[in-house]
Amino acid sequence: MAAITPVLFSLFLILAGFSYQEGATALGINYGQVANNLPSPNQVVSLLNFLKISKAKIYDTNPQVLTAFSNTGIDLIVTLENELLWTMADPEQAIQWVSTHIKPYVPSTKISGILIGNEIFTNGDPTLMANLVPAMVGIRNALARLDLASSIWVSTDHSLAVLGSSYPPSSGFFRQDLVGLMTPLLEFLAATNAPFWINAYPYFAYKDDPSRISLEYALFEPNPGMYDPYTKIFYDNMLYAQVDAAIFALSKLGFGGLEVRVSETGWPSKGDQNEAGATLQNAQTYNRNLLQRQLHNEGTPLKPKQRLEIYLFALFNENLKPGPTSERNYGIYQPDGTMAYNVGLTSLETSSAASASSDALASNATKKTLKKLVHVARWGNRINHMPPPYIHTYISCILLAEFVIIKDQKKY
């Protein structure tokens, strides 16, 4: 599929920005790339800057992405892919990987951490599981040899399935079959002052048991909540309960001082018939409420003074992801740069928002920019080379931009 044009993407950014809430810096975002129709990395950087998102995570060390993030100030977490993990216990392989994939890009690209693999302890591959900690040690030692260890941590992320129990939170413990593997990993994290990362999805819990789990509790909506019967701590949402279950599990192994962060959480806007709750409305509600919590720098009930670091999954819908329909519909944005749904406070689809948008465009500089974009879009012959699915949105953007200009001219 042809790439989206820079002019079109600029229009989308201007129009989308009217409805996006200020202060998205509080929330990190997962920038997945399992798709063949995404904007270029440079366009993605423009989008993140426009939304004031200052933290992102990627699932590889794509050189185009690392280059695009250079001199942006965006904090970036990268990932060493599962298939490379088994070789990193070799010091020479590790130093070669860091020398090729990390060192050439820092400090211009602000790489703050490296995740080794993805959900290794629950993927069922005993070879990967056995090699995880040696690979983490290998990469950490390579960073130290290259004088990068002080600015880049090394960790890995975990599915919530590493827990043998998560309800109530105080009963949280690690599965017995994983304790032997988990303990040296936690020793490594404690020795290097690195965070413990989990992928926590209230959506999965609700989908698996919608008759017993409150949708409002899963979505951060008003609900009666629950008290942990042993600690008497009150929980009004499932995500915080899941995080605290992980904290309790760490404490039971003697590592209660590790910081727990959320590497992934989100809600799909579409799913198959058997995927209860996978709707656009629920996705919008979950992510909007999550953003509000992040803007208030909330911690969990167990650690209310320690702000919970969260990375939302995901920035874009990814059309090549395998599995059920929900897997391809976690994005807050479509690949063409339009919002899948609005996690801000207003909607472009209402006349009141259009009026507010026109008022925001009163400056001469903005009017001139819009006029230039409309002129190039209409007469630059770009629509002839555009994929058919984009044409309707493209024309809508032009018409809305022209509407704003005309309305503004009448006003003055």
PyMOL commands that set and color helices and strands:
alter all, ss='L'
color gray80, all
select helices_A, chain A and resi 6-17+24-26+41-50+63-68+82-87+91-101+103-105+120-122+126-145+160-162+169-171+176-192+202-208+215-218+238-252+280-295+325-328+351-360+364-379+383-385+388-411
alter helices_A, ss='H'
color red, helices_A
select strands_A, chain A and resi 28-30+55-57+75-80+111-116+153-155+157-159+163-165+173-174+196-199+226-227+234-235+260-265+310-312
alter strands_A, ss='S'
color yellow, strands_A
deselect
rebuild
show_as cartoon
